[in-house]
């Protein structure tokens, strides 16, 4: 029997396949198969009977209902996508800013890193609702009438109106302030990844730029930013997916409502399919516009 000769490259490739095998199996059974079933259910009428489910083809009636009949579906979809685009920009800027600061050497750096990593540990939707001051959740969980006003800006709203700002500008400014806590809370993973990426930037590049007379600002834009651009792309995609699957997403809440409360799985599947297409399209556009701007250092 002839013995198979394994080269070093083949061994490395096989080990890589073994490492990603659990992910491939998980994607197949927990993502691809449910996705195909959801698409099939979206063009069918589901009738639940004892011990079985009858599936009848009905065409694209659910999609017609979504885009033409339902007054809230398209609006909620646009609002969700618009909100996550703006939030992703805020998260990316904040994450880079905080990661650069946490990379510096200063007293209490370990504590500061732990504070920004805390949201990664405390990820419960109930906890974030109580902390951010959601009245219904706070009253339900704590049995009280008061809710936390940790990041609300009611006083600032009155002040801006008295100064003479218009309603549009006031709502924009107070909306940004009210979202500071939530944006900071969901930036923990991005900060951690960017911090790890900043620590991999070769130090000799900064030494050479300093010798050439580059300022810290120039070093950031011409060394730090290009070197962490692949990680920025990763954190951007993560922020988009994380935001679109957030518990506070109203479009996602509508999908869950039709599935659990109304038991209308076919229309819920149509909503999910459209949502999935929009998410994939948004991520594809991110890759399309950033592929020529991402720098990969070749050894």
N, C-alpha and C positions, 0 to 999 in steps of 0.2 A: 504494500500500500504506500503510495507516494505521499510524503509529508508536505503539508502546506507551509510555505515559507512566508512568515509575516515580517514585513519591513517595519522600520520604526514609524514611518508616516502612517502606514495602515493600522498599526496598533493605536496610535494617537487618535486616528479617525474613529476606530471602533469604540474606544473608551469614551469619546465625545458622544457617540450615538447612545451608548449605555446611560450616560448622564442625563440626556434629554428624553430618554424613553418614557419615564414616568410622566413628564409633561405632555408628550405626544399622546399617550394613552388617556390622560386626563382631558386633553383637548378633544379627543375623539368622542369619549363617552359622556362628558359633561358640558361640551360646548357645540361641537359640530352636529351630533345627532339631535340634541334639543333644538338647535337652530333650524335644521331641516324640517323637523316636526312642527315648529312654530310657523314656518312659511306655508306648509301644507294646511295647517289649521286656519290660517288667515284667509284662504280661499274656499273654505268649507264651512258647513254648518254642523256644529257638534250637538248631539243629543245624548244626554246622560241617562242611562237606564241602569237597572240593578245589575251590578257586576260587569258592565260593559259600556262602551262609548260608540255610538253610531256616527260615522263621518259621511256627510253628504256634500258633494261638490256644489258650490253656489256662485262660482266666478269671482269677480272683483267687486262685489257689492259692499264689502267691508271697507275697501279703499275708497269707493265712491262716498260712503258715509263719512269717512274720516276727512276727506278734502272738501266735500260739498255740503254735507248735512250737519255734521257736528260743529257747533259754533266755537268750541273751546280747543279742539285738538290742535289745529294748525297754529293758533295763537300761542298756546302753551309750548309747542315745539319751537317756534321762533324765539320766544322768550328764554327758553332753556338754553338754546344754542348761543344766543346773543350774550346771555349772562355768563356762560362758561368761557366764551372768548375773552371777555373783559376780565373775568376773574383769573384766567390763565396768565394774562399779561401782568396783572398785579402780583400774582404768586411768583412768577419768574423773576421779576425785578426785585421783590423782597427777598427771595431765596438767595439770589446772587449777592445782594448787599449784606445780608446777615452772614452768609458763608464766608465772605471775604473778611468780615470783622472777626468771626470766630477763629479764623486761621491765624490771626495775629497773636503775639504773646503779650498777655496782660494778666493782672491779678484777678483771680476768680474766673478764669477762662473755662475751667472744668465745670463749674456751677452753671455758667451761662450756656454751655453746650447742653447740659442736662435739662435746663429749662426749655430750650427750643426742641429738645427731643421728647419732652413729656407728652405732647399730643400724639406721638406715634404709639405710646403705651396706652393712653386713655383715649380710645377711639369709639366708645359707646355713643350711639345717637342720643340716648337718654341723658347721659352726662353732659354732652355739649348743649343740649336743649336747656337744661337747668342752668348751666353756667352762663349761657348767652341770654338768658332771661325770657324764654318762651313761656307765656303765662299759663296756657293749658297744661303743659307738661309739668311745670313747677307746682301748680296747684294739685295736680293728680298725684305726683310722687311725694310731695312734702306736706300736702294737706293744708297749705296756707293760701292766703289771698294775695300775698305780695310776691312779686317776681323780681329777679335780679335786674338792675338797670346798669350793668357793668359797662356796656359799650353803647348806650343810647345817647342821642344828642338832641333831646327836646329843648334844653336851654339854649343851645347853639342855634337851633331853628328860629326861636323867638328873637334872638339877638340879631341874626342875619336879616330877618324881616324888618326889624327896627332900623337897621343901618340903611336899608333900601334895596337889598338884593332882590332880584326877581324870583318867582317861584321855581323856575327851571334851574337856575344856578344854585338856589338854596337846597333843592332836593338832590342835586348832583353832589354838592359838597357834603351834606349830612349823610347821604348814602355811602360815600366813600368812608367817612368816619365810622359809621355803623358797621361797615364790613371789615374794618381793620382787625377786630378780634377774630372773626371767622376766617379771614384770609391767613392770619398768622397761625391759627390753629391747624389749618390744613396744609401748611408749608413744611411740616416737620420732616417728612421723608425727603422732600426735594432739597432741603438745607443739608441733611445728612449726606445725601449722594453728592451734592456739589462740593461739600467740605472734603469728602474723600477724593473727589476729582482734583481739587485745588492742591492737595498734598502730593499728587503725582506729577505736577508740573516740575520739570527739571530745574534745579536751583541755579545751574550755570547760565541759563538763559537770562535770569534776572541780573546776575553778576556781570554778564557781558553788556547788557543794556545800560546798567549803571555806569560802567566804565565809559560807554559811548555818550553819556550825559543825558540819558532818557529820564524823564520825570516819572513819578509813580503812576500818574494818569496815563501817560503814553505806554508804560509797561503793562498796565491793565488791558488797554485796547489792542495792543500789538502782540502781546505774549499770553496773558492770562485768558482773555476772551476767546481767541482762536483755539487755545489748547483745551479749553473746557467746552467748546461748541458741541462735540458729540454728546456730552453729558447733558448739556442744555436741551438738546433735542429729545433725549430720553426723558428728562423731567417734564418737558412740555407735553409730550404724549401722555405721560403718567397723570399730569394735572388735568388734562382733558377727560381722560377716562374716569378718573376719580371724581371729578366734578359732575359728570353726566350720570354717574351711578350714586350720587349723594342722596341721602334719605330725604332731604328737603326739596329735591327736584320735583316740580309740580307735574310735569309730563309723566315721569316715572310713577308718581303717586296715582295718576289717572289709569295707567296700565294695571297697577296692582288693584285698584278699586274695581275695575271691570272684571278682573279675574277672580277676586276673592268675594267681593260684595254682591255683584250682579251675576256671577257665574257665567259670564259671557266670554268664553275662552277664545272664540273665533275673532271677535272684534279686538280683544286684548292682544291676540297674536298679530293682528294687522298693525296695531299701534306699535308693538315691539319691533316688527319687521321694518317699518318706516324709520323708527328710531335707530335701529342698527345700521341701516343704509346711510343715514345722516352722520352717524358717528364715524363710520369707515371713510366716508367722503371727506369729513373734516380732517381726520388724521392723514388721509392721502394728500390733501392740499398742504398740510404742514410739511410733509416730506417733499412735496414738489417745490415749494418755495424756499426750502432750506438746504436742499441737497448740494447746491453749488456753494453754499456759504459755510458748510461744515468742514472743518479741517481735521484730517486724520494723519497723525504723525507716523511715518514709516521708519522702522528701525533700519 
